[in-house]
Amino acid sequence: MKFIRHNDKSKIYSNKRKLKGTGISITESLTKIRLEKLKIAREKHGFRNVWTMDGKIYFKSDDEKPTLFLDWWILISEVEKE
């Protein structure tokens, strides 16, 4: 599905967690590279702790504060330090 207005897309994606437990899911269309990054992030941080919004990958760390997945190489070095 392609949205004409960004506002409509934001409303849909911000409410997608209401579908938990229904067997229905809504996912963004990501580039191949971002999809690979998402897969690796989910393997490291868990499926429920990683999500996308507007093509950016976010993950929830131990302190429960959402962290933006800004620079992939910086994140890799931070994870290796832990």
C-alpha positions as CSV (number, residue, x, y, z in Angstrom):
1,M,0.0,0.0,0.0
2,K,1.3,3.5,-0.9
3,F,0.3,6.5,1.2
4,I,-0.4,9.8,-0.4
5,R,0.0,11.8,2.8
6,H,2.7,11.2,5.4
7,N,0.3,12.0,8.2
8,D,-2.0,9.1,7.2
9,K,1.0,6.7,7.2
10,S,2.1,7.9,10.6
11,K,-1.3,7.3,12.0
12,I,-1.4,3.8,10.7
13,Y,2.1,2.9,11.8
14,S,1.7,4.5,15.3
15,N,-1.4,2.4,16.0
16,K,0.0,-0.9,14.7
17,R,0.8,-2.2,18.2
18,K,-2.9,-2.4,18.8
19,L,-2.9,-5.5,16.5
20,K,-0.7,-7.5,18.9
21,G,-2.1,-11.0,19.3
22,T,-4.4,-10.8,16.3
23,G,-2.1,-12.5,13.8
24,I,-2.1,-9.3,11.7
25,S,1.1,-7.3,11.2
26,I,2.0,-4.1,9.4
27,T,5.6,-3.6,8.3
28,E,7.4,-0.9,6.4
29,S,9.0,-1.5,3.0
30,L,12.7,-1.2,3.7
31,T,15.7,-1.2,1.4
32,K,17.7,-4.4,1.3
33,I,20.5,-2.9,3.4
34,R,18.1,-1.6,6.1
35,L,16.3,-5.0,6.1
36,E,19.6,-6.7,6.8
37,K,20.4,-4.3,9.6
38,L,17.0,-4.8,11.1
39,K,17.5,-8.6,11.0
40,I,20.9,-8.3,12.8
41,A,19.5,-5.9,15.4
42,R,16.6,-8.2,16.1
43,E,19.0,-11.1,16.6
44,K,21.1,-9.0,19.0
45,H,18.3,-7.2,20.9
46,G,15.3,-9.5,20.5
47,F,12.3,-9.3,18.1
48,R,10.1,-7.3,20.5
49,N,12.8,-4.7,21.3
50,V,13.5,-3.6,17.7
51,W,11.2,-1.7,15.4
52,T,11.2,0.7,12.5
53,M,9.6,4.1,12.0
54,D,9.9,6.2,8.8
55,G,12.7,3.9,7.6
56,K,14.8,4.3,10.7
57,I,15.6,1.4,13.0
58,Y,15.1,1.8,16.7
59,F,15.8,-0.5,19.6
60,K,15.0,-0.6,23.3
61,S,18.1,-1.1,25.5
62,D,18.1,-2.3,29.1
63,D,17.2,1.2,30.5
64,E,13.9,1.1,28.6
65,K,14.7,4.3,26.8
66,P,14.3,4.0,23.0
67,T,17.6,4.5,21.2
68,L,17.8,5.5,17.6
69,F,19.8,3.2,15.4
70,L,21.8,6.1,13.9
71,D,25.1,4.8,12.7
72,W,25.5,1.1,12.1
73,W,29.3,1.0,12.7
74,I,29.0,3.0,15.9
75,L,26.3,0.6,17.2
76,I,28.5,-2.5,16.4
77,S,31.4,-1.1,18.4
78,E,29.1,-0.2,21.3
79,V,27.6,-3.7,21.3
80,E,31.0,-5.3,21.3
81,K,32.1,-3.3,24.3
82,E,29.2,-4.7,26.4
